[in-house]
C-alpha cells in the first residue's frame, strides 16, 4: 500500500513536469495574447502539483518514520545473521539440506526488501529531478519576463535535492541500498571472524 502511495507521488512529479513543458510549448508554438493566461495557469498548476507532491511525500515519511528506522535496522541485522547462517551451512561438510532453502529464501527476502524500499526512494528522486531537467531544457528564455520569473523559481528550487529522508539518518536511494548491503556484509564478516 505504501509503495502505491509513493508511486502516486512519482506520478504527481511527472504530471508537474508535463504541465510545465506543455505550458512553455503552448507559448512557443503560438504567441497570442489569449495564450498568455493559459501559459501562466499551466506553470502555476505545475508548481502547485510539484509542491503538493513534495508535501505528500514528506507527510508519508513523517507518518512511517519510526517504522522505517526499525525495519532498516532489523533488515540489516537479519541480512547479516542469515548470511552468516547460510555460510555456516555451506561450509560444513555435511550440511542440512532442509535448513539451506529456508535460510537462502530468508536472505533473499531481506535483500529484496532493502532493494525495493531504496529503489522506490530513488524513483522519487529521479521524478523530482525530471521537473528541473524539463525546466532547463525548455526554451524558457524566449518567453516573456513574467513567465521567466515563474520558471526561475523552479530552477532555483532545483538546486536543492529532494528525497525520502528516513529519520535524518539517510535518504532512501540506490546509494543507500549499497551502503546498507555493505554494512550487512561487514557485520557478517565481524560475526564470522569472532567465531
RAUR-V72713 format. One record per backbone hydrogen bond with DSSP energy under -1.0 kcal/mol. CO is the residue of the C=O (numbers start at 1). NH is the residue of the N-H. If there is no record, write none. Layout:
((CO | NH) (CO | NH))
//
This chain:
((1 | 5) (2 | 6) (3 | 7) (4 | 8) (5 | 9) (6 | 10) (7 | 11) (8 | 12) (9 | 13) (10 | 14) (11 | 15) (12 | 16) (13 | 17) (14 | 18) (15 | 19) (16 | 20) (17 | 21) (18 | 22) (19 | 23) (20 | 24) (21 | 25) (22 | 26) (23 | 27) (24 | 28) (25 | 29) (26 | 30) (30 | 32) (35 | 39) (36 | 40) (37 | 41) (38 | 42) (39 | 43) (40 | 44) (41 | 45) (42 | 46) (43 | 47) (44 | 48) (45 | 49) (46 | 50) (47 | 51) (48 | 52) (49 | 53) (50 | 54) (51 | 55) (52 | 56) (53 | 57) (54 | 58) (55 | 59) (56 | 60) (57 | 61) (58 | 62) (59 | 63) (60 | 64) (64 | 68) (65 | 69) (66 | 70) (67 | 71) (68 | 72) (69 | 73) (70 | 74) (71 | 75) (72 | 76) (73 | 77) (74 | 78) (75 | 79) (76 | 80) (77 | 81) (78 | 82) (79 | 83) (80 | 84) (81 | 85) (82 | 86) (83 | 87) (84 | 88) (85 | 89) (86 | 90) (87 | 91) (88 | 92) (96 | 100) (99 | 103) (100 | 104) (101 | 105) (102 | 106) (103 | 107) (104 | 108) (105 | 109) (106 | 110) (107 | 111) (108 | 112) (109 | 113) (110 | 114) (111 | 115) (112 | 116) (113 | 117) (114 | 118) (115 | 119) (116 | 120) (117 | 121) (118 | 122) (119 | 123) (120 | 124) (121 | 125) (122 | 126) (123 | 127) (124 | 128) (125 | 129) (126 | 130) (129 | 133) (130 | 134) (131 | 135) (132 | 136) (133 | 137) (134 | 138) (138 | 140) (139 | 142) (144 | 148) (145 | 149) (146 | 150) (147 | 151) (148 | 152) (149 | 153) (150 | 154) (151 | 155) (152 | 156) (153 | 157) (154 | 158) (156 | 159) (157 | 160) (163 | 165) (164 | 172) (166 | 169) (166 | 170) (170 | 166) (173 | 177) (174 | 178) (175 | 179) (176 | 180) (177 | 181) (178 | 182) (179 | 183) (180 | 184) (181 | 185) (182 | 186) (183 | 187) (184 | 188) (185 | 189) (186 | 190) (187 | 191) (188 | 192) (189 | 193) (190 | 194))
//
